Amino acid sequence: GGDLQINHNGTNSFIDNYTGNLNITNFLDDGDVVLRSDDGSGGVTPYLTLDGSAGYTTAQKNLRFADSVYLELGDSGDLGMFHNGTDATLQNFTGDFNITNKANDKDILFLSDNGSGGTATYFRLDGSEVETRFHKSMLLYDNIKAKFGDGGDLQIFHEGSHSYISDAGAGDLRIQGSNNIVFYSYLTSEVMAKMINNGGVELYYDNSKKFETASGGINVC
């Protein structure tokens, strides 16, 4: 019935199938199926290889998906990636979304525009130091808390009017300094109070010391 037709129309060649599937099979053990085309320099080169010995497909040239065409992974397309002509989107629809670097002592870096035509690292997961390192400032919006401790016992936040450092869990709220602890005015940088290491505590008024503790008691300045 002419179900398979191979022809050339004077300009292009065609392999047309009209019934059932069109199967291309290489029965040679460890043999490949290679799709080749012009290399742009007068020769030919492989673009896609079904590697029968390695057991996977190798793309020797870039694969380009048109706008809004998904690259889907998983039997049900559970992970999808696409570009809609404006933005790029990576979506997971089933289970957790894991990003893992199995290279020993290597990092996962998050980069974005640096405002000057290049890119910069904003933060990274440091595999050799086993910690997360931030290279740019973080902005937490009003009422968004930075929480520390398994139960979020220490909380730092701003609620739109006031700023808080809250010990919401067990134990004391301890402030430690390797040297002195000094409180400054944000607007004027004037000293408000000092806790001096192995020394006294000083209180200031309008950047002028008015009170201090001493080994024998207190001094009013």
N, C-alpha and C positions, 0 to 999 in steps of 0.2 A: 504493500500500500504506500510505498515511498515514505515510510515513517521517519527514516533518517536520511537527510540530504546533505551532501557536501558539494559546494559549488563556488565558483568565482564569477562575478558579474562584470568583469573587465576592470574593476577598480578595487573591490574588496573581496575577501574570502569569507565563507560562511559555513558553519556546522550547525544545522537546524534539526531539532528533534521534535516530533509531533505526537508521540505516544509514549507514555511511561516516563521513567527517569532517564537522564543522560548520565551514564556512568563512565568514568575514566579510571581505569585500574591498571596498576603495574604488579604483575604476579611474581616478578623476580625477587628472590630473597634479598633483603637489605637494599633493594633498588629504590630510587626516588621518582617522584613525579615533579618535573621542573617546568615552571612557566617562565619563558624568557621573552624579552622584547628589546627594542632598540636602546642602546646605552647613551644616545645623544652624541656619540663621537664616531659613528660609522660602523660600530660593531653591535653585538648583542650581549645581554647580561641577564642572569636570573633575577626575577622580581619576587617569586614565591616558590618555595620548595617544600613538598611533602616528603619528609626525610624518613624513609623506610627503615634505616638502620638505627637512627636516634629515637624514632618514635614520636616525633613532634613536627610541627610546621614551622619553617624558618622564613621570615620576611627579610629579603635582602635590600629592599627599598622601603621608603616611608609609606605608611598607610594613611590616607587622608579620608576622613569622614565628612560628608557635607553638613551644613548647619542643621541642627536639631535632629541629627541621626545619632542614635545611641550606640555606644560600644557596650554591650551587655555581657555580664559574666554570671555564671551559675545556671542551673537547669531552667530556672524560672526567670532569668534576667534579674537576679536579686541585687546585683551591683551594676549601676549604670553610669556612664560618663558621656557628656555631650557638650557642644557649644552651640548656642542659639543665634550666633551672629553678633551678639553683644557681650554675653557673659558665659563663663565656663561653669559647669555644674558636675559634681560628683555625688551620687546618691546611693545609699544603702537601704534596702527594704526588708532585710531579714537578719536577725541576730545582731551581735555587736559589730562595730566597725574598728578593726585592729590595724594599726600602723606599726610595723615592726622592722627594726634594723638588726639583722643577725650578724653583721660584721663586727668582729671583736674590737672593743674600745673605740667605736665610731659613733657618730652623732646623727640625730634627726634635726634638720635645720628648717626653720620657717622664715622665708624671705619674702619681701614685698618691695614696692617702689620706695626709693629713698628721698623723693622730692626733688632730685637733681638729675633726672634722666637715667639713673642706674638703679641698682637694687641693694638692699642691706638686710642682714640677718636681724630679725626682731626678737626671736628667742630660739633656743635649741635645747634638745634633750642630750646631755653630755654623757656618752657611754663610758668614757674613761674615768671621769670624775664622779659618775653616778649621781648626777644632780641636774636640775633644770636651771639654765642660765638665761637671763633676760638682758638683751642688748639695747632695748628701747624702753621708754617710760610706759607704765600701765595706767589707764584711766578707768576707774570704777565709778559708774554713775550713782546718783543719789539713791540711798537706801540699799546699795549693793555692798555686801559685806565681804571683807577679806577675813576668812576664818582659819584658825590654827588649832591643832589638836584633834584627836580622833572624834571628839564630840563637839567640835567647833567652840572650844572653851574660851579662846581669845578672839575677839571681834574688833575690827577697825573699819569704821564707815563714816559717811557723812549723810545726814538725812535731809539735806536741802537748806537747813538753817544752822545746824551745829555739827561739830565733829566729835566722834566718840572713840575712845579706846576702852573696851568693855571686857572685863573678866567675867564671863557668863558661866563659868564652871567651877571646878574644885580648886582649892589652894589659893595662895596669895597672888596678887599682881605685883611682880618684882621687876624693877627697872635697874639694870646693871650697866656700868660703864667701866672700861679699862683704865680710864683716867678720871677726869672730873665730869660731872653731869651739870649742864648749864641750860637754863631756860631763857630763850630770847623772844622779843617781840618780832613777829613776822614783818610788819610794815616798816619798823624803824631799826631793827636789828639791835635794839637796846637790851641790855642784860636785865632780867627780871629776878632770877634766883640762881644760886650756885650751890652744888653739893660737891665739896672738894675732897678728893681721894686722900684718906688718912688725915683729914683736916676737918674744918667746920662747915657749917651751912650758912650761906649769906643771903639776905633778902634785900632787894633794891627798890627804890622809888624813883621813877623817871631817870633811870640809868645811874642813880647814885645810891651807894650802899648805905643802908640805915640800920641793919641788924645783923649780928653774926653770933654763932656759937663758938666757944673757946674751950680749952682744956679745963679751965677753972669755972666755967659757967657760960655767961652770955655777955656780949658787948653791944651797947646801943651807940651807933655812930652819929 
